Amino acid sequence: MNFELFFDKVSGVGSFFWLPLVFWPIYFFWCRFLDYPADLEKHIRNGKVWPYLPMFWKGKKRKLIRFASTLFFWAGNLSCACALYYLFPYKHWVLIIIGMGLSIFLEIKIRAFSTNEIVRLQQDRYLQIYTKLLNQALTKGDEISNSELSAKAQWQQNNDLRIADKQGRLMLFLRGDAKL
């Protein structure tokens, strides 16, 4: 096999060494504003009751958003690996692997940082509702089970967020309402 052609292409792409600095912010904002429901789905699969998935996260839009997210993720990784190979005077295939590993680690951190606020806001909002309902029950002297309390808090959380989502102000509602 002739790897010279491959390494020439890698070096050619790496000559645009600034590309990762374009793809990483794009990936950050893409995850923050469009792809964050994927992280909320992980919490739902782990048995959490507080996540609310916005209305735009259905059907073809969901698939397109996930496809574009994967595309941005790998474009950033590949451009970083090529840039690292191009920038170092010592040309070796290990630099491509190091560049990929470094970029994958960085993009995982970028995604976590971009979606953390939304996850935290939804969780805080749920806990506020849960605490409010618990305090109301204790004040009235009612005995209420934890599962019943959780179900009521979940229903109220989803209802409030669905109404805000329909009005197009989901994030404003979360930011304004979910501050502990």
Backbone as JSON, one array per atom type, in Angstrom:
{
  "sequence": "MNFELFFDKVSGVGSFFWLPLVFWPIYFFWCRFLDYPADLEKHIRNGKVWPYLPMFWKGKKRKLIRFASTLFFWAGNLSCACALYYLFPYKHWVLIIIGMGLSIFLEIKIRAFSTNEIVRLQQDRYLQIYTKLLNQALTKGDEISNSELSAKAQWQQNNDLRIADKQGRLMLFLRGDAKL",
  "N": [[0.84, -1.18, 0.0], [0.41, 2.24, -0.71], [1.18, 4.75, 1.29], [1.98, 7.31, 1.06], [0.42, 9.0, -0.54], [-1.86, 9.19, 1.07], [-0.76, 10.5, 3.38], [0.03, 12.85, 2.18], [-2.44, 13.96, 1.51], [-3.48, 14.27, 4.11], [-1.67, 16.15, 5.09], [-2.24, 18.19, 3.32], [-4.91, 18.87, 4.03], [-4.32, 19.56, 6.62], [-2.95, 21.92, 6.22], [-4.8, 23.84, 6.38], [-4.86, 24.74, 9.1], [-6.35, 26.16, 10.9], [-8.92, 25.28, 10.87], [-9.96, 23.51, 12.98], [-10.45, 25.41, 14.94], [-12.63, 26.65, 13.97], [-14.55, 24.64, 13.7], [-14.89, 23.68, 16.36], [-16.16, 25.82, 17.95], [-18.55, 25.95, 16.44], [-19.58, 23.4, 16.9], [-19.96, 23.58, 19.67], [-22.02, 25.58, 19.92], [-23.99, 24.38, 18.39], [-24.58, 22.08, 19.88], [-25.46, 23.3, 22.23], [-27.8, 24.73, 21.55], [-29.37, 23.14, 19.84], [-28.86, 20.32, 19.91], [-29.0, 19.45, 22.52], [-31.19, 17.93, 23.61], [-30.47, 15.27, 23.19], [-28.71, 14.63, 25.24], [-30.47, 14.91, 27.35], [-32.14, 12.78, 26.82], [-30.48, 10.66, 27.53], [-30.48, 10.91, 30.29], [-33.15, 10.3, 30.8], [-33.2, 7.61, 29.99], [-31.64, 6.64, 32.03], [-33.37, 6.61, 34.1], [-34.23, 8.99, 35.24], [-36.69, 11.4, 36.17], [-37.16, 14.03, 35.63], [-36.34, 15.27, 33.11], [-37.33, 17.23, 30.29], [-38.24, 16.97, 27.0], [-37.92, 19.03, 24.25], [-40.36, 20.25, 21.82], [-39.37, 20.36, 19.19], [-37.77, 18.2, 18.95], [-38.36, 15.78, 17.44], [-39.07, 13.16, 15.14], [-38.03, 13.66, 11.78], [-36.52, 16.0, 12.08], [-35.07, 15.55, 14.41], [-33.39, 13.45, 13.62], [-31.92, 14.72, 11.59], [-30.63, 16.73, 13.06], [-29.06, 15.18, 14.8], [-27.45, 13.89, 12.9], [-26.07, 16.09, 11.77], [-24.75, 16.94, 14.06], [-23.01, 14.81, 14.56], [-21.53, 15.0, 12.23], [-20.27, 17.55, 12.56], [-18.8, 16.94, 14.85], [-16.97, 14.93, 13.96], [-15.74, 16.28, 11.86], [-14.37, 18.3, 13.19], [-12.63, 16.7, 14.69], [-11.11, 15.3, 12.72], [-9.97, 17.45, 11.31], [-8.41, 18.56, 13.31], [-6.58, 16.48, 13.81], [-5.29, 16.37, 11.33], [-4.22, 18.95, 11.24], [-2.43, 18.9, 13.39], [-0.62, 17.0, 12.47], [0.35, 18.39, 10.25], [1.5, 20.7, 11.39], [3.62, 19.93, 13.06], [7.13, 19.5, 12.79], [8.3, 16.99, 12.66], [7.19, 14.39, 10.95], [4.95, 11.92, 11.49], [2.83, 9.05, 11.68], [1.75, 8.68, 14.18], [1.2, 11.15, 15.19], [-1.22, 11.81, 14.0], [-2.97, 10.06, 15.28], [-2.67, 10.94, 17.93], [-3.63, 13.56, 17.61], [-6.3, 13.01, 16.93], [-7.19, 11.71, 19.28], [-6.79, 13.75, 21.19], [-8.51, 15.72, 20.21], [-11.0, 14.4, 20.28], [-11.29, 14.04, 23.05], [-11.38, 16.77, 23.78], [-13.68, 17.65, 22.41], [-15.66, 16.12, 23.64], [-15.63, 17.28, 26.14], [-16.36, 19.87, 25.39], [-18.98, 19.41, 24.52], [-20.18, 18.51, 26.92], [-19.87, 20.8, 28.51], [-21.41, 22.6, 27.04], [-24.02, 21.62, 27.25], [-24.51, 21.33, 29.93], [-25.68, 23.49, 31.41], [-28.39, 23.57, 30.59], [-29.3, 21.05, 31.35], [-28.88, 21.23, 34.11], [-30.6, 23.4, 34.72], [-33.15, 22.3, 34.13], [-33.23, 20.22, 35.97], [-33.0, 21.63, 38.39], [-35.37, 23.11, 38.31], [-37.28, 21.06, 38.48], [-36.67, 20.05, 41.05], [-37.32, 22.28, 42.58], [-40.1, 22.41, 42.24], [-40.79, 19.93, 43.33], [-39.94, 20.25, 46.02], [-41.6, 22.39, 46.76], [-44.16, 21.2, 46.52], [-43.87, 19.2, 48.45], [-43.53, 20.73, 50.79], [-46.04, 22.0, 50.84], [-47.69, 19.8, 51.28], [-46.77, 18.95, 53.78], [-47.42, 21.19, 55.31], [-50.19, 21.18, 55.21], [-50.6, 18.87, 56.51], [-50.92, 16.49, 55.25], [-50.31, 13.1, 54.33], [-48.1, 11.94, 52.02], [-46.9, 9.86, 49.5], [-43.56, 9.21, 48.36], [-43.36, 8.48, 45.67], [-45.8, 9.36, 44.65], [-45.55, 12.08, 45.09], [-43.35, 12.6, 43.45], [-44.47, 11.97, 40.95], [-46.44, 13.97, 40.73], [-44.84, 16.26, 40.73], [-43.35, 15.79, 38.42], [-45.39, 15.84, 36.48], [-46.28, 18.52, 36.71], [-43.91, 19.86, 36.07], [-43.46, 19.02, 33.37], [-45.82, 19.98, 32.18], [-45.67, 22.81, 32.61], [-43.28, 23.38, 31.21], [-43.95, 22.5, 28.65], [-45.98, 24.3, 27.94], [-44.51, 26.7, 27.95], [-42.73, 26.03, 25.92], [-44.44, 25.81, 23.69], [-45.1, 28.47, 23.43], [-42.74, 29.44, 22.58], [-40.73, 30.2, 24.31], [-39.09, 28.63, 25.93], [-36.37, 28.4, 26.89], [-36.02, 30.93, 28.04], [-37.94, 30.8, 30.03], [-36.94, 28.68, 31.59], [-34.45, 29.73, 32.41], [-35.3, 31.95, 33.86], [-36.93, 30.89, 35.8], [-35.77, 28.74, 37.1], [-33.85, 29.08, 39.3], [-31.92, 28.52, 41.99]],
  "CA": [[0.0, 0.0, 0.0], [1.13, 3.5, -0.79], [0.67, 5.68, 2.28], [2.44, 8.66, 0.75], [-0.73, 9.76, -1.01], [-2.67, 9.46, 2.26], [-0.11, 11.51, 4.21], [-0.03, 14.11, 1.42], [-3.81, 14.49, 1.7], [-3.57, 14.7, 5.5], [-0.89, 17.38, 5.16], [-3.0, 19.2, 2.58], [-6.01, 19.31, 4.89], [-3.69, 20.19, 7.78], [-2.5, 23.28, 5.9], [-5.87, 24.69, 6.92], [-4.72, 24.41, 10.53], [-7.31, 26.94, 11.66], [-10.24, 24.65, 10.78], [-10.53, 23.09, 14.26], [-10.9, 26.59, 15.67], [-13.94, 26.98, 13.41], [-15.5, 23.56, 13.99], [-15.17, 23.54, 17.8], [-17.26, 26.71, 18.38], [-19.79, 25.54, 15.78], [-20.06, 22.23, 17.64], [-20.43, 24.07, 20.97], [-23.32, 26.25, 19.79], [-24.94, 23.39, 17.87], [-25.01, 21.25, 21.01], [-26.12, 24.14, 23.22], [-29.11, 25.2, 21.15], [-30.17, 22.19, 19.07], [-28.64, 18.89, 20.16], [-29.03, 19.15, 23.94], [-32.13, 16.88, 24.01], [-29.82, 13.95, 23.18], [-28.21, 14.42, 26.6], [-31.63, 14.72, 28.22], [-32.61, 11.41, 26.6], [-29.63, 9.77, 28.33], [-30.98, 10.96, 31.67], [-34.41, 9.56, 30.82], [-32.86, 6.18, 29.96], [-31.08, 6.29, 33.33], [-34.44, 6.57, 35.08], [-34.55, 10.3, 35.8], [-38.05, 11.77, 35.81], [-37.27, 15.47, 35.43], [-36.06, 15.87, 31.8], [-38.39, 17.56, 29.34], [-37.72, 17.03, 25.63], [-38.67, 20.05, 23.51], [-41.2, 19.78, 20.71], [-38.64, 20.23, 17.92], [-36.97, 16.97, 19.01], [-39.19, 14.68, 16.98], [-39.05, 12.75, 13.75], [-36.93, 13.94, 10.86], [-35.65, 17.05, 12.63], [-34.17, 14.92, 15.37], [-32.38, 12.7, 12.87], [-31.05, 15.69, 10.92], [-29.81, 17.37, 14.09], [-28.07, 14.2, 15.25], [-26.52, 13.7, 11.8], [-25.21, 17.28, 11.7], [-23.9, 16.93, 15.25], [-21.96, 13.83, 14.3], [-20.69, 15.57, 11.19], [-19.43, 18.59, 13.18], [-17.89, 16.27, 15.78], [-15.87, 14.28, 13.25], [-15.0, 17.29, 11.08], [-13.43, 18.91, 14.13], [-11.59, 15.72, 15.05], [-10.23, 15.05, 11.58], [-9.19, 18.65, 11.0], [-7.41, 18.7, 14.37], [-5.54, 15.48, 13.57], [-4.52, 16.79, 10.15], [-3.47, 20.16, 11.59], [-1.31, 18.5, 14.24], [0.35, 16.35, 11.58], [0.94, 19.42, 9.39], [2.25, 21.71, 12.15], [4.86, 19.41, 13.64], [8.16, 19.25, 11.76], [8.53, 15.56, 12.62], [5.99, 13.78, 10.38], [4.77, 10.51, 11.83], [1.42, 8.71, 11.76], [1.32, 8.75, 15.57], [0.65, 12.49, 15.4], [-2.62, 11.77, 13.6], [-3.71, 9.39, 16.35], [-2.66, 11.86, 19.08], [-4.54, 14.64, 17.27], [-7.68, 12.51, 17.06], [-7.48, 11.49, 20.7], [-6.88, 15.05, 21.83], [-9.72, 16.4, 19.75], [-12.17, 13.69, 20.81], [-11.39, 14.43, 24.46], [-11.78, 18.16, 23.84], [-15.06, 17.79, 21.96], [-16.52, 15.56, 24.68], [-15.69, 18.33, 27.16], [-17.14, 20.96, 24.81], [-20.39, 19.02, 24.56], [-20.63, 18.51, 28.31], [-19.95, 22.19, 28.94], [-22.49, 23.28, 26.34], [-25.35, 21.13, 27.65], [-24.62, 21.3, 31.39], [-26.6, 24.5, 31.95], [-29.77, 23.18, 30.32], [-29.58, 19.9, 32.21], [-28.96, 21.74, 35.49], [-31.81, 24.21, 34.85], [-34.32, 21.43, 34.2], [-33.17, 19.5, 37.23], [-33.31, 22.59, 39.44], [-36.8, 23.42, 38.22], [-38.0, 19.9, 39.02], [-36.46, 19.99, 42.49], [-38.1, 23.38, 43.17], [-41.51, 21.97, 42.26], [-40.87, 18.81, 44.28], [-39.84, 20.83, 47.36], [-42.81, 23.18, 47.0], [-45.26, 20.26, 46.77], [-43.61, 18.55, 49.74], [-43.83, 21.71, 51.85], [-47.49, 22.17, 50.88], [-48.27, 18.6, 51.91], [-46.43, 18.97, 55.2], [-48.17, 22.28, 55.93], [-51.58, 20.73, 55.33], [-50.63, 17.67, 57.34], [-51.21, 15.33, 54.4], [-49.25, 12.13, 54.11], [-47.99, 11.71, 50.59], [-45.76, 8.98, 49.23], [-42.5, 9.78, 47.54], [-43.68, 8.23, 44.25], [-46.9, 10.25, 44.29], [-44.97, 13.42, 45.05], [-42.52, 12.63, 42.25], [-45.36, 11.99, 39.79], [-47.06, 15.3, 40.66], [-43.79, 17.21, 40.34], [-43.04, 15.51, 37.01], [-46.49, 16.33, 35.66], [-46.25, 19.98, 36.71], [-42.71, 20.26, 35.31], [-43.69, 18.81, 31.94], [-46.9, 20.86, 31.75], [-45.15, 24.17, 32.55], [-42.29, 23.5, 30.14], [-44.65, 22.33, 27.38], [-46.65, 25.57, 27.65], [-43.45, 27.65, 27.59], [-42.19, 25.59, 24.63], [-45.42, 26.19, 22.67], [-45.02, 29.93, 23.29], [-41.43, 29.77, 22.04], [-39.89, 30.82, 25.33], [-38.66, 27.57, 26.82], [-35.11, 28.72, 27.56], [-36.26, 32.1, 28.9], [-38.69, 30.31, 31.18], [-36.04, 27.91, 32.44], [-33.45, 30.62, 33.02], [-35.93, 32.84, 34.81], [-37.68, 30.18, 36.83], [-35.03, 27.66, 37.76], [-32.67, 29.59, 40.0], [-31.99, 28.18, 43.43]],
  "C": [[0.88, 1.24, 0.0], [0.5, 4.51, 0.16], [1.1, 7.11, 2.01], [1.29, 9.54, 0.29], [-1.63, 10.15, 0.16], [-2.06, 10.58, 3.1], [-0.03, 12.86, 3.5], [-1.4, 14.77, 1.57], [-3.99, 15.01, 3.12], [-2.84, 16.04, 5.67], [-1.6, 18.52, 4.43], [-4.16, 19.76, 3.38], [-5.44, 20.05, 6.1], [-3.18, 21.59, 7.5], [-3.57, 24.31, 6.25], [-5.95, 24.47, 8.43], [-5.7, 25.17, 11.41], [-8.7, 26.31, 11.66], [-10.78, 24.14, 12.13], [-11.07, 24.26, 15.08], [-12.22, 27.13, 15.13], [-14.95, 25.91, 13.83], [-15.83, 23.43, 15.47], [-16.24, 24.51, 18.28], [-18.6, 26.37, 17.72], [-20.4, 24.37, 16.54], [-20.63, 22.64, 19.0], [-21.84, 24.65, 20.85], [-24.38, 25.3, 19.24], [-25.49, 22.53, 19.01], [-25.83, 22.07, 22.0], [-27.55, 24.47, 22.83], [-29.97, 24.18, 20.41], [-30.04, 20.74, 19.53], [-28.68, 18.52, 21.65], [-30.07, 18.1, 24.34], [-31.53, 15.47, 23.97], [-29.26, 13.63, 24.56], [-29.36, 14.21, 27.58], [-32.2, 13.31, 28.05], [-31.78, 10.4, 27.39], [-30.09, 9.75, 29.78], [-32.3, 10.21, 31.81], [-34.15, 8.06, 30.83], [-32.27, 5.72, 31.29], [-32.1, 6.38, 34.45], [-34.76, 7.91, 35.73], [-35.93, 10.71, 35.31], [-38.18, 13.25, 35.43], [-37.01, 15.99, 34.02], [-37.32, 16.1, 30.97], [-37.74, 17.7, 27.97], [-38.56, 18.03, 24.84], [-39.39, 19.49, 22.29], [-40.43, 19.59, 19.41], [-37.87, 18.91, 17.84], [-37.82, 15.76, 18.63], [-38.93, 14.39, 15.51], [-37.8, 13.1, 12.97], [-35.98, 15.01, 11.39], [-34.63, 16.46, 13.58], [-33.04, 14.19, 14.64], [-31.41, 13.63, 12.16], [-30.11, 16.38, 11.91], [-28.72, 16.42, 14.56], [-27.02, 13.95, 14.16], [-25.54, 14.87, 11.71], [-24.27, 17.34, 12.9], [-22.73, 15.97, 15.08], [-20.99, 14.35, 13.24], [-19.75, 16.64, 11.75], [-18.38, 17.97, 14.11], [-16.69, 15.7, 15.02], [-15.09, 15.24, 12.35], [-13.98, 17.98, 11.97], [-12.3, 17.97, 14.49], [-10.6, 15.51, 13.91], [-9.38, 16.28, 11.24], [-8.13, 18.89, 12.07], [-6.26, 17.72, 14.16], [-4.66, 15.88, 12.39], [-3.67, 18.03, 10.47], [-2.26, 19.82, 12.46], [-0.22, 17.84, 13.4], [1.08, 17.4, 10.73], [1.88, 20.35, 10.17], [3.56, 21.2, 12.74], [5.88, 19.12, 12.55], [8.46, 17.77, 11.6], [7.23, 14.89, 12.16], [5.94, 12.29, 10.7], [3.28, 10.25, 12.0], [0.88, 8.77, 13.18], [0.72, 10.12, 15.87], [-0.83, 12.56, 15.01], [-3.47, 11.14, 14.71], [-3.78, 10.28, 17.59], [-3.63, 13.01, 18.83], [-6.0, 14.22, 17.39], [-8.07, 12.33, 18.52], [-7.66, 12.8, 21.45], [-8.17, 15.76, 21.46], [-10.98, 15.71, 20.26], [-12.37, 14.04, 22.28], [-11.92, 15.86, 24.58], [-13.24, 18.33, 23.43], [-16.05, 17.15, 22.93], [-16.7, 16.59, 25.79], [-16.52, 19.52, 26.67], [-18.63, 20.64, 24.88], [-20.93, 19.05, 25.98], [-20.81, 19.94, 28.82], [-21.13, 22.9, 28.3], [-23.88, 22.85, 26.81], [-25.56, 21.13, 29.16], [-25.65, 22.27, 31.93], [-28.05, 24.08, 31.76], [-30.18, 22.0, 31.2], [-29.77, 20.37, 33.65], [-30.23, 22.56, 35.7], [-33.06, 23.35, 34.96], [-34.36, 20.67, 35.52], [-33.53, 20.42, 38.4], [-34.79, 22.92, 39.48], [-37.63, 22.28, 38.81], [-37.87, 19.85, 40.54], [-37.2, 21.12, 43.22], [-39.57, 22.97, 43.3], [-41.7, 20.88, 43.3], [-40.86, 19.34, 45.71], [-41.08, 21.63, 47.72], [-44.0, 22.27, 47.32], [-45.1, 19.54, 48.11], [-43.94, 19.48, 50.89], [-45.32, 21.96, 51.96], [-48.16, 20.99, 51.58], [-47.98, 18.58, 53.4], [-47.21, 20.05, 55.94], [-49.62, 21.87, 56.16], [-51.71, 19.51, 56.23], [-50.96, 16.41, 56.56], [-50.0, 14.39, 54.37], [-49.25, 11.8, 52.62], [-46.75, 10.85, 50.35], [-44.77, 9.68, 48.3], [-42.81, 9.61, 46.05], [-44.83, 9.14, 43.79], [-46.41, 11.7, 44.17], [-44.13, 13.6, 43.79], [-43.37, 12.73, 40.99], [-46.01, 13.36, 39.63], [-46.04, 16.34, 40.2], [-43.43, 17.03, 38.86], [-44.13, 16.05, 36.11], [-46.46, 17.85, 35.58], [-45.06, 20.51, 35.91], [-42.97, 20.16, 33.81], [-44.78, 19.75, 31.41], [-46.4, 22.3, 31.61], [-44.17, 24.35, 31.39], [-42.92, 23.32, 28.76], [-45.35, 23.63, 26.98], [-45.62, 26.62, 27.23], [-42.86, 27.31, 26.22], [-43.15, 25.98, 23.5], [-45.38, 27.69, 22.41], [-43.66, 30.39, 22.76], [-40.49, 30.43, 23.05], [-39.41, 29.81, 26.38], [-37.4, 27.95, 27.6], [-35.26, 29.94, 28.47], [-36.98, 31.68, 30.18], [-37.77, 29.55, 32.15], [-35.04, 28.81, 33.15], [-34.07, 31.53, 34.08], [-36.54, 32.13, 35.99], [-36.84, 29.22, 37.65], [-33.73, 28.18, 38.37], [-32.83, 29.3, 41.48], [-31.16, 29.15, 44.23]]
}
